[in-house]
Amino acid sequence: MIRLYFDADSMERGVVSGLCARGIDAISALEVGMADSSDEAQLEFARTAGRVLFSFNVGDFQRIHTQYLSRGDMHAGIILAAQQRYSIGERIRRLQTLIAARSAEEMNDRVEFLHDWG
């Protein structure tokens, strides 16, 4: 099952706690002391922890993903969403749908967009 890591830009307690209440393993950058870390450090933390990174930082993480692949580096997956687009409940529902459809292995080196999971 996919385990999630919410970066410093996306770590709303309501989403993380809502997912955890539904049996989904989710943590935030704040919980692990990464709130002030760079985007690259956030993705590296997620990779070493075997977690898919969730972020609102669409442009930067698309760029970082491309750089990773061009260097032959790997990551555990990235889920991107527009920041003001979804309510907490809608984010939880869409993430549940994605997690039900994809395995952790399928997320390796993959970018998914939350808008595709409605």
ABEGO torsion letter per residue (X at the ends): XBBBBBBAAABBAAAAAAAAAAGBBBBBAAAAGAAABBAAAAAAAAAAAGBBBBBABAAAAAAAAAAAAAAGBBBAEBBBBBAAABBAAAAAAAAAAAAAABBAAAABGBBBBAAAAX
